[in-house]
Amino acid sequence: MRDRRLITVEPGVRIAVEIAGEGPPLILIPGAGGIRATWDALWPRLATGRRCVRYDLRGCGESEDSTTAGFRHADDLVSVLDELGIDRADIIGVSMGGRIAIDLALDHPGRVGRLVLLSPGLADWDWSPAWQRRWEEIARAARSGELDRARHLWFLHPLFATARRDPGLAQTLRNSIAVDNCGSWLEADRERPPPNAHMERLTELRAATLLITGCDDIEDFRVIAAILEAAVPDIVRRDLPRTGHLVHQERPRETGDAVSAFLGPA
């Protein structure tokens, strides 16, 4: 079974959802570009024996957002789960999607079974000066209407240094960035912070958690991973050598093996 649909989560916001397979539900949350196609390398494998759901974040890809008010991505996901009749699901998120998964697990713990975090961020992380400088440069380009320049600067970000070494993956990355609407910079201030500081609540995260990281990821994400590993009570970490930030695209076989072993037979 394969199903594509638009789900209304509030007036003016419709989330593009794709569903494949049957069995226990597994939700895939994309990173900052917000498009579900970034899961292509793992999608067929994960959708075997599971009811897999992937989606475009609001305002990204085929999802729509004509609103201007504040919102939370985790709340959008709760609405998607409600519409699909899913009370509880395993969740996998990459980068910003990992941060959204943590938000969901802390604020709606009853909705999350097991949690898989790939190079995750954190909601209230104090980013390094180097990260902030690069982020502001991209944001300035986007806000001044230079979207192609913003996309090019994002492609050249140290976050993707290892991915760019592989010509095929570099082209895949360039293609996904080319369709990015730059919402991560243009509308960054619209997403409301979590109601409580999540850095201080990581010990409350009760879901069994798999953390997969790249040994060559940038320092901010390496430190976030170390904090999660130390703070989350039930966590297992896989650190992949010669791998950067995009573990699911740089090392799809190893990442898929680790996820499948953690989730167990579907």
N, C-alpha and C positions, 0 to 999 in steps of 0.2 A: 504494500500500500504506500502510495506517495501522494501527498496533499500539499497544496499551496493555497494560502488564504491571507486576507487582511483582517486583522482583529482590532476593533475600536476599543481603545483603553480609556479614552475620555473624548469629549467633543473636540474635533479638529486633529485628533491623533489616531492614526491607524498603523499598526505594526505588521509588517510583512513576515509571515511565518511559513516555514517549510517543515513537513513532517514525513518521516519515512520509517518503515518497519513496524513491528508489533512486539509487545512485551513490556518490561519495566520501563518507565519513562526516564529519559536522559535529556537534559537541556544544555545546549551549547551556546555560550555567550561570547561574541566576538570582541576584539580589542578596539582601539580608538577610532579606526576608520569606520567601524560599525556595520560592516557588511558580512553576511553569513557565508559568502563564497570563500572566505579565508579558511574555512574548515574543510575545503574540498579534499585535501590529502587524507583526512581521517574519517570523513563522513561515511563512505561505503562500509568501512570496517565497523564503526561504532553502531551503525544502523542495522547491523545483522543481529537479530534476536532481541532488539530493544525498540521501543517507540521513541525515536530520536526526533528532537525538535530543535531547529536552529532558526534564528531570526535576525533581521536587520534592526539595529537600535533606532529609536525614534529620529526622524529626519534624515536617516542614512539609507542608502540603497533604495529599495522600493517602499520603505516605510515613510509615512507622511506626518508632518507636524506643521500646522498652520497657526499654532498658538505662540504666545510670547511670555507666558507665565512660567514660574519656576516649576521644577519637576524633579523626580528621582527615578533613575533607571530601575532600581530595585522594585519600586512601586509599579512601574510598567510591566515588569516580569510577573509580579503577583497577579495583575489583571490578565495577562496572557495565560497563566496557569489556571485561573478561575474559568476563563472562557473555554479552555480545552478540557475542563473537568479533571484536572490533575491536582490532587490534594497534596501529594508529596513526590518529589523527584530527586534523582541524583543530578548534580549540577557540575558542569565543567566550564571554566572561564579562563581566557588568556589575557594577560596584561590588564588593561582597564576592565575587561570582562571578568578577570579574576577578582578585581576590587568590587565589582558589582555582585559577584557571587558571595563574597565575604559580607557585604552589606545585607544581602538577603538572608544569609545564615545567621547573622547576629540579630536582625530585626524581626525575622519570621522563621525562627528555628524549626517550627513544626512543619514547614514546607520543604525542608531539605533533608534528604537521606544521607548520601555520601557526597563528598566535596572533592573536586579535582581542580587544583590551581596551577596554571602554567604561567611562569614568570609574572606573578600577580603584582598589582599596585595596592595601595592602601588609601582610604578616603582622606585621612588627615595627615598624610605624609608631608614632612618638611623637606622639599626637594633641594638638592645641592645647588650652589650658585651656578655651576656649569650647566646643569639641566635648565635652570630658570632662565639663563641668558639665551640659550638656544630656543627655548619655548617662546620667549618674548619676541625673538627675531621672527619666528614663523608667524606668531600672532599678529605682529605689526604688518607683515606682508599681506596676510589674509584680510585684516580689517581695512587695509588701504585698497582692497580690490585686486591685489596681485595674487590671485589664487594659484596660477601656474607656478609662480615663484615659491609660494608657500609649500606647494606639493613637492617641488624639487628640493627645497631645503629639508623637508621631512624625509624624503628618500635618502638624502645624504647624511641623515642623523647617525651618530655613533651607535645608536640602538640597533641599527641594521647592518653594521659593519661586516659581520660574519655572513649574513644572508647575501650581501652583494658579491661575495666571492664566488658564489655559484651562479653562472650565467642564467640558467633556467629559472632559478628561484628569484634572482634579481629582476628578471623580466616579469615574473608573476607579481612580485612586490610592486614594481613600477605600474603595472596594469591596475592593481587594486587601489594604489594611491591616486591614479589618474581619475578615478570615479569618486574620490573622496570629496564631499561637499565642504570640507574644512570646518565642519560644525564644532570639532573639538576646540578650535580657536575662536571662531566667530560667536559661539554661544556658550562658551565655557562657564560664564557667570550665571547661567540659568539653572544649572543643576544645584539643588539645595544640598547642604551638607547633611550627614546623618544626624538624627536627634541627639545622639550621645557619641562621645569621642570613641571611635572604634579601636584606636591604638591601645586604649586603657581597658578594653573589653575582650581582647583576644583570648584570654584565659577562659572566657565564657563560651567559646566556640566549641560546641559539643559534637558536631558532625565528625565522623571518621574522615580524615583528610589526607589526600595525596598531593604533595608539592613537587612539581617537576621544574627544574631550573637549568640554565646553561652556564657552564663554568666560565664562559667568556662574555656573559651579559655585562652591562654597565654597572657601575658601583651602586647607584641608587637601588636598583632591583636586587643586587646581591645582598645588600644590607636588609632590605625588606624581607627577603627570604630567610635570612638568619634570625630576624626577630620572630617571624612566624614559626620557624622551626623550634625556637626556644619557648614560645608562649602558648602555642596551641596544644592542648592536652593529648589529643589522639591524632598524631601526624606522622607520616612517613615521607621522607624526601629522597628523590632521585636527582642527582646532579650529573648532567650529561657533558662529557668532555668535548672540546673543540666545537662547542655550540654556543650561540648567542641568545638573543631574546626570543626569537620565533621558534621555540622548540618543536611545536607541532608541524611546522613547515620545513625546518632545517633537518629534523630527525623524526619524520613521521612514523617509521617502523618502530624505532625504540620507544617513542612516546606512546604509540598505539599499544605496544606490548605491555608497557607499564600500566596504562589505563585499564586495559582488559584484565590484567592480573589483579589489579586492585578492585575492580568492580565485580570480578568473579563471573561465573557462567550466567549468561542472560536467560 
